Amino acid sequence: MGIQVLFSFVIYALINAFTPGPGNILALNTMTNYGWKRGKPLFLGIFIGYFFVQTLCAVFVFGLENLINPVMSILKYAGVLYILWLAYQIAISKPDTKTTGKQPSFWIGFVLQIVNVKIFLFGITALTGYVISYYTSLGMLLFFEIIHQTISNLM
């Protein structure tokens, strides 16, 4: 893998890190309302859930290497539509005036990441767009997903 491709991959991961998704918004809201100590289980659930999803993406790309190109052309446009729809929904949403009183938990954060389509799309796109042309072993795919997750979670 050339330095230009690696640099492009890191830029992609940084852009991914700065685009807010449901996990970012929930973590911000929880830490604001409950503080770090009571919100830590939710944050850990989001982190572990993100790692789990990125591992699934690496296994998916590894297992479907020959079938992924036709599927990716469809998923690419579906992902764009979903992200635009999500951005629109966030833009028109109003603050919730009623509180449910639910305590933040590890499982709420974990499940949120399992249903978070954005990170599936980012994980698969990172591998198919930057990595799969150079490395096809499961170990290398997992390695680059860990780099992707680390950059995303540090920002």
C-alpha positions as CSV (number, residue, x, y, z in Angstrom):
1,M,0.0,0.0,0.0
2,G,1.4,3.3,-1.1
3,I,1.8,6.3,1.2
4,Q,-0.9,8.2,-0.9
5,V,-3.4,5.5,-0.3
6,L,-2.6,5.3,3.4
7,F,-2.9,9.1,3.7
8,S,-6.2,9.0,1.9
9,F,-7.4,6.3,4.3
10,V,-6.5,8.4,7.3
11,I,-8.2,11.4,5.8
12,Y,-11.3,9.3,5.2
13,A,-11.2,8.1,8.8
14,L,-10.8,11.6,10.2
15,I,-13.8,12.9,8.1
16,N,-15.7,9.9,9.5
17,A,-14.7,10.9,13.0
18,F,-16.1,14.4,12.6
19,T,-19.5,13.5,11.2
20,P,-21.9,13.1,14.0
21,G,-24.0,10.0,14.2
22,P,-26.6,8.7,16.7
23,G,-23.8,7.4,19.0
24,N,-22.1,10.8,19.1
25,I,-25.4,12.6,19.8
26,L,-26.5,10.1,22.5
27,A,-23.1,10.2,24.2
28,L,-23.1,14.0,24.2
29,N,-26.7,14.2,25.6
30,T,-26.0,11.5,28.2
31,M,-22.8,13.1,29.5
32,T,-24.5,16.4,29.6
33,N,-27.5,15.1,31.6
34,Y,-25.8,12.5,33.8
35,G,-22.1,13.3,33.9
36,W,-19.1,11.1,33.1
37,K,-19.5,8.7,36.1
38,R,-23.1,7.7,35.4
39,G,-22.7,7.9,31.6
40,K,-19.6,5.8,31.4
41,P,-21.5,2.4,30.9
42,L,-23.3,3.9,27.9
43,F,-20.0,5.3,26.5
44,L,-18.3,1.9,26.9
45,G,-21.3,0.2,25.2
46,I,-21.0,2.6,22.2
47,F,-17.3,1.9,22.0
48,I,-17.6,-1.9,22.2
49,G,-20.5,-1.8,19.8
50,Y,-18.5,0.2,17.3
51,F,-15.6,-2.3,17.6
52,F,-18.1,-5.2,17.1
53,V,-19.6,-3.6,14.0
54,Q,-16.2,-2.9,12.5
55,T,-15.2,-6.5,13.1
56,L,-18.4,-7.6,11.3
57,C,-17.6,-5.3,8.4
58,A,-14.1,-6.9,8.1
59,V,-15.5,-10.4,8.1
60,F,-18.2,-9.4,5.6
61,V,-15.7,-7.9,3.2
62,F,-13.3,-10.9,3.7
63,G,-16.1,-13.4,3.1
64,L,-17.7,-11.7,0.1
65,E,-14.6,-10.4,-1.6
66,N,-15.7,-11.5,-5.1
67,L,-19.4,-10.6,-4.6
68,I,-19.0,-7.2,-3.0
69,N,-18.5,-4.9,-6.1
70,P,-22.0,-5.3,-7.4
71,V,-23.5,-5.0,-3.9
72,M,-21.4,-1.9,-3.1
73,S,-22.7,0.0,-6.1
74,I,-26.2,-0.4,-4.7
75,L,-25.2,0.1,-1.0
76,K,-23.3,3.3,-1.9
77,Y,-26.4,5.0,-3.2
78,A,-28.6,3.6,-0.5
79,G,-26.1,4.8,2.1
80,V,-26.1,8.3,0.6
81,L,-29.9,8.4,0.7
82,Y,-30.0,7.2,4.3
83,I,-27.4,9.7,5.5
84,L,-29.3,12.6,3.8
85,W,-32.6,11.4,5.3
86,L,-30.9,11.1,8.7
87,A,-29.5,14.6,8.4
88,Y,-32.9,16.0,7.4
89,Q,-34.5,14.3,10.4
90,I,-32.0,15.7,12.8
91,A,-32.4,19.2,11.2
92,I,-36.2,19.3,11.7
93,S,-36.3,17.5,15.0
94,K,-37.5,19.4,18.1
95,P,-36.1,18.9,21.7
96,D,-37.9,16.2,23.7
97,T,-39.6,17.9,26.6
98,K,-40.5,14.7,28.5
99,T,-37.8,12.5,30.0
100,T,-38.2,8.8,30.3
101,G,-36.0,8.5,33.4
102,K,-34.0,5.6,31.9
103,Q,-30.5,5.3,33.1
104,P,-27.8,5.1,30.5
105,S,-26.5,1.6,30.2
106,F,-23.8,-0.4,28.3
107,W,-26.5,-2.3,26.4
108,I,-28.3,0.8,25.2
109,G,-25.0,2.0,23.7
110,F,-24.1,-1.4,22.3
111,V,-27.4,-2.0,20.6
112,L,-27.4,1.6,19.2
113,Q,-24.2,0.8,17.3
114,I,-25.6,-2.5,16.0
115,V,-28.5,-0.7,14.3
116,N,-26.3,2.3,13.3
117,V,-26.2,2.0,9.5
118,K,-23.7,4.8,9.2
119,I,-20.8,2.9,10.8
120,F,-21.6,-0.2,8.7
121,L,-21.3,1.9,5.5
122,F,-18.2,3.7,6.7
123,G,-16.5,0.4,7.7
124,I,-17.3,-1.4,4.5
125,T,-16.4,1.6,2.3
126,A,-13.1,2.1,4.1
127,L,-12.1,-1.5,3.4
128,T,-13.4,-1.7,-0.2
129,G,-12.2,1.7,-1.2
130,Y,-8.8,1.7,0.3
131,V,-7.6,-1.6,1.7
132,I,-9.0,-4.6,-0.3
133,S,-6.9,-3.7,-3.4
134,Y,-3.7,-4.2,-1.4
135,Y,-4.6,-6.7,1.4
136,T,-7.1,-9.5,1.4
137,S,-6.3,-11.4,4.6
138,L,-8.7,-11.2,7.5
139,G,-5.9,-10.2,9.8
140,M,-5.1,-7.1,7.7
141,L,-8.7,-6.2,7.2
142,L,-9.2,-6.3,11.0
143,F,-6.0,-4.3,11.5
144,F,-7.3,-1.5,9.3
145,E,-10.7,-1.6,10.9
146,I,-9.0,-1.1,14.3
147,I,-7.1,1.8,12.9
148,H,-10.3,3.2,11.5
149,Q,-12.1,2.7,14.9
150,T,-9.2,4.3,16.8
151,I,-9.1,7.4,14.7
152,S,-12.9,7.7,14.9
153,N,-13.1,7.3,18.6
154,L,-10.2,9.6,19.4
155,M,-11.8,12.5,17.6
